[in-house]
Amino acid sequence: MWDERYSEPGFAFGTEPNDFLKEQFQRIPAGGRVLCLAEGEGRNAVFLAEQGYRVTAMDLSDVGLNKALKLAMDKDVTITTQVADLADYQFGENEWDGIVSIWAHMPTDVRRYIHTQIVPALRPNGVFILEAYTEQQLSMEAVGGPPAAQKARFNSLKNMQNELTELQEIIGVEKQRMVLEGKYHQGLSAVVQFVGKKNK
């Protein structure tokens, strides 16, 4: 599916960074190493590289990541890309100053697996930034998020708080906000926003 979507002309979700990431990225230690999960065509990774971070963008789709590399070249920055599946991806230990998850909607078991790796993978004072759709999105008129048949892929603040107990919660909120990102994310949307910090 994702290779097909990213093969379409233009950028599925635009080339501008996610609004929440743009508001919060400075919480990540300056100049640090950042991992962007399910990064697709690279808009968030390229934005972070423009801010001086050393960024690795990982995604299942090499089509998306090839577009990410081109976007980075067009913006005169460098990013590293890695084709991988989050279902068995190894985050490493003490590797990252920031981990970013924007609209990475996974089945429950994969989400829990990912969350077990976040804390060990972050360096002291490292930050995890997430925005995802909540199940309330199904009752909204907006475009975006998993289909009703994949309800388990929606996220929630409760999931974050239950599965990332070792992080200091800096922001944790479920809200409605206007999302305007390319043609596949449009309209008033139901989201969860989370920022957590590793203190030691």
C-alpha positions in Angstrom: 0.0 0.0 0.0 2.6 2.5 1.0 4.9 2.0 -2.0 1.8 2.6 -4.2 0.8 5.8 -2.3 4.3 7.2 -2.3 4.6 6.4 -6.1 1.9 9.0 -6.7 3.0 12.4 -8.0 3.9 15.0 -5.3 4.0 14.3 -1.6 1.1 12.4 0.0 1.3 14.5 3.2 3.1 17.6 1.9 6.6 18.7 2.5 6.1 20.8 5.6 6.7 19.3 9.0 4.0 18.1 11.3 2.6 21.1 13.4 3.1 19.4 16.8 6.7 18.4 16.0 7.4 21.9 14.9 6.1 23.2 18.2 8.0 20.7 20.3 11.3 19.7 18.5 13.4 22.1 20.6 12.9 19.8 23.6 15.3 17.4 21.9 18.9 18.2 22.9 20.4 20.5 20.3 22.4 18.8 17.6 21.5 15.4 18.8 20.8 12.1 17.0 17.1 11.7 16.1 15.2 8.6 14.9 12.0 9.2 12.9 9.7 6.2 12.9 7.6 5.3 9.9 8.9 8.5 8.3 7.5 7.9 4.8 8.6 10.7 2.4 10.7 12.5 4.9 9.2 15.9 5.6 9.8 15.7 9.4 13.2 14.2 9.1 14.3 16.9 6.6 12.9 19.6 8.9 14.9 18.3 11.8 18.0 18.1 9.7 17.5 21.8 8.8 17.5 22.5 12.6 20.9 20.9 13.0 20.0 17.4 14.2 21.6 14.2 12.8 18.6 12.3 11.6 17.8 8.7 10.7 14.5 8.2 8.9 13.2 4.6 8.9 10.2 3.3 7.0 8.9 0.1 5.4 8.8 1.8 2.0 12.0 2.4 0.0 9.8 4.4 -2.4 9.0 6.8 0.3 12.5 7.0 1.6 13.9 7.7 -1.9 11.6 10.7 -2.0 12.9 11.7 1.5 16.5 11.7 0.2 15.5 13.8 -2.8 13.7 16.2 -0.5 16.8 16.4 1.7 18.9 17.1 -1.3 16.5 19.8 -2.5 16.7 21.5 0.9 20.5 21.0 1.0 20.6 18.8 4.1 21.7 15.3 4.8 19.6 12.5 6.4 20.2 8.8 6.8 17.5 6.4 5.6 16.8 2.8 6.7 14.3 0.5 5.1 12.9 -1.6 8.0 9.7 -3.0 9.6 8.8 -1.7 13.0 7.5 -5.1 13.9 11.1 -6.3 14.5 13.1 -3.1 14.3 16.0 -2.8 16.8 16.3 0.7 18.3 19.6 0.0 20.0 20.6 1.2 23.5 21.6 4.7 24.5 21.5 5.7 20.9 19.1 8.6 20.4 18.6 12.1 21.8 15.2 12.1 20.2 12.7 9.6 18.8 9.8 10.9 16.8 6.6 9.1 15.9 4.2 11.0 13.8 1.1 9.1 12.5 2.8 5.7 13.0 -0.3 3.6 13.5 0.6 0.0 14.4 -1.3 -3.1 15.6 -1.4 -3.4 19.4 1.4 -6.0 19.7 3.7 -4.0 17.5 3.0 -0.7 19.4 3.8 -2.4 22.7 7.0 -3.8 21.2 8.0 -0.4 20.0 7.3 1.2 23.4 9.4 -1.4 25.2 12.4 -0.1 23.2 11.9 3.6 23.5 13.4 4.1 27.0 16.5 1.9 26.6 17.2 3.5 23.2 17.1 7.1 24.5 20.1 8.8 26.0 19.8 10.6 29.3 17.6 13.7 28.7 16.4 12.2 25.4 12.9 13.0 24.3 10.1 11.0 22.7 7.6 13.0 20.6 4.4 11.4 19.3 1.2 12.5 17.5 -1.3 9.9 16.4 -5.0 9.7 15.7 -7.4 8.4 18.4 -10.4 6.2 17.8 -12.7 9.3 17.9 -11.3 10.1 14.4 -13.8 7.6 13.0 -16.7 9.9 14.0 -14.9 13.0 12.4 -15.4 14.1 8.8 -11.7 14.6 8.4 -9.4 12.6 6.1 -6.7 10.6 7.9 -6.0 7.7 10.2 -6.6 4.0 10.0 -9.9 2.6 8.6 -12.6 1.4 10.9 -11.6 -2.2 10.2 -8.2 -1.5 11.8 -9.5 0.1 15.0 -6.7 -1.4 17.1 -4.2 0.8 15.2 -5.6 4.0 16.8 -3.7 5.3 19.8 -4.7 6.9 23.1 -3.2 8.8 26.0 -4.0 5.9 28.2 -1.8 3.6 26.0 1.1 6.1 26.3 0.8 6.5 30.0 0.5 2.7 30.6 3.3 1.7 28.3 5.9 4.5 28.8 5.8 4.7 32.6 9.6 5.3 32.8 9.4 8.6 30.9 8.6 11.9 32.5 5.4 13.0 30.8 5.9 16.6 29.6 2.8 16.8 27.4 0.0 14.2 27.4 -3.3 15.3 25.8 -6.2 14.1 23.6 -7.7 16.9 21.6 -9.3 17.9 18.4 -7.2 20.0 16.0 -7.1 21.1 12.4 -4.7 19.0 10.4 -3.7 20.2 6.9 -1.0 17.9 5.5 -1.1 17.1 1.8 -4.2 15.4 0.5 -4.4 12.5 2.9 -4.5 14.4 6.2 -7.2 17.1 6.0 -9.7 18.6 8.4 -10.6 18.8 12.1 -9.1 15.6 13.6 -9.0 13.7 16.9 -5.5 13.2 18.0 -3.3 12.2 21.0 -0.1 14.3 21.6 2.6 13.1 23.8 6.1 14.2 24.8 8.1 12.2 27.3 11.6 12.7 28.6 14.2 10.2 29.9 15.7 11.7 33.0 18.6 9.3 33.6 
